[in-house]
Structures are given as structure tokens and as C-alpha cells.
Amino acid sequence: MQLSFPAPEMVTQLPVLAPRPADSNKGSFGSVLIVAGSRGMSGAAVLCASAALRGGAGLVKVAVPEGILALVAVANPCYLTAPLPQDERGQLADSAESELLSLAQTNDVLALGPGLGRSPAITALVSSVLAQVQIPIVLDADGLNALEHHSERLKGRSAPLIPTPHPGEFARLLDSDVATVQSQRQELAVRFAAEHGIILVLKGSGTIVTDGRRVYRNTTGNAGMATGGTGDVLTGLIAALLGQKLDPFAAAQLGVHINGLAGDMARDDLGEVSVIASDLLEYLPRALRSF
């Protein structure tokens, strides 16, 4: 039986971050754990964690397969790193579960998925985290791919969950196809968010943020952002805003707006063809200052 939901409220007003008290310290703005990366995809962890720093998180720790730890650590001296057991392909192994769960208990927000790769072990790890970790989670990329045919595992959490799929990832969650998703972006996003009790960020032109009751359609961003890694930046940015105690819907809403605005600033200075994901990190401070 298909469930029926009332028409969602369209949200247009953007949230703002409160001014920082003069006596603030790094503990005032949240500790964010990034679980990302694998052999050949260390950049996803670097982009995500660096965006969390630029987004204002007080502390950022990046947990990665041990084989890429040195690469990730040298890319930015401002976050902490933690090695996790890996398999023969350089992806997280089954034995990483206990360490990952322990790390999550000592942080305020978890960003999970960029560059993890796909394997039965990743699927089991993601499912275990969703079931056992009761802090806000931003779920992206291979964290979402791990739930193909198992979207019911998104349900029932007591803490906020913000999946950030692009149309292909969302189509896999729906057991559908990209053409169908793109033809019914808002309708499918609203229904999925309501049925699963989540805040969904459906990326693409006019990114949609919805919790099933409210909908925000983003107006920033451009085709220059259609390049690998810009979604990793968004994941880290939303996690940072959650760590600063922004309401989860507001964190997702402001995150997509600021991410797109940084992309627009990069396009204006560099040209649409030449924008790359790391450029967004350079323009995030200017975009955030506008708020």
C-alpha cells in the first residue's frame, strides 16, 4: 500500500550561524569524525575532512584504511587521523567495525561514505553504524551504495540522519533509474524522506533538501561543479554545521547553499570549465562570510 502524505511546506528563508562567543574554544563547535577513503580514493577523505574544518568544526578526525593514512595525514595538518584495518584491496575490512564504533562514541557528528569503495564488508559496516551509532550522521557516496536494495536500514534511528545522494545513488536506493528520478525529483525525495524519517539531500541542479514535511530547493551552484569531489566537500560542510548545533534541516539547507555559493565564486574567478573540488575549499570562507 502506498502511503499518502500532506503537501510539504516550501522553505525559502536561509538559516544563519550565530556569532561565536569571545570565550569559545575548540570544544565549543563540535567534534566531527570522517570515515572515508580507500586505496586510490584518499582524496575523498581529504576533501571531506578539509571541508569540515573550513565549515567551522572545532575538531575533525579522519578515520581511513591504514594503507592511506600517511597520504591523508600529509594533505592537511589541521585534522587528526586514525588508521583502520584494511583488506587486500585497500578498503575497510570486517575487523574495522569495533574500532569504528568506538571512535564514533567519542565524537559529536559522523560523516560516512566518501571514497570507501564497495564490498560486503563495507555494507556490513555501514549497516552496523546505522544501527548502533546514535549521533547525527551524514551519509554519502559509498555509504549510500552499501544500502542498495536495503534502504529500509535507513529507518528507525533516534538521531538525525542526512543522506546526500546524487541522482544515480538515489535511483539505486529506490531500485529505479536516473531518468525516473530526474523527472520526479521533488516528489520522490519528499516521499522517500517521509517514509524513512530522514532529511534527504538530493543533489543536482536545484538540489532538494526535504524531511518529508518541508522542502528547500537550492538556487546556488553551476555546471562547473559537475566534477569529482564536490559532493565530498558538501558532506564535510554539512557535518561541520551539525557540529555547531545547527538544526539538522537547517544544517543541510545552509550546507547546500554555501557549497553552491563557493562553486559560483570559483566559477566567476576561474571559469566554469576549470573549477575543481579543491577550489571550493578556497572559496568556502568567503561564502560563509556572506552569512
Secondary structure, 3 states (H helix, E strand, C coil): CCCCCCCCEEECCCCCCCCCCCCCCHHHHCEEEEECCCCCCHHHHHHHHHHHHHCCCCEEEEEEEHHHHHHHHHHCCCCEEEEECECCCCCECHHHHHHHHHHHHCCCEEEECCCCCCCHHHHHHHHHHHHHCCCCEEECCHHHHCCCCCHHHHCCCCCCEEECCCHHHHHHHHCCCHHHHHHCHHHHHHHHHHHHCCCEEECCCCCEEECCCEEEECCCCCHHHCCCCHHHHHHHHHHHHHHCCCCHHHHHHHHHHHHHHHHHHHHHHHCHHHCCHHHHHHHHHHHHHCC
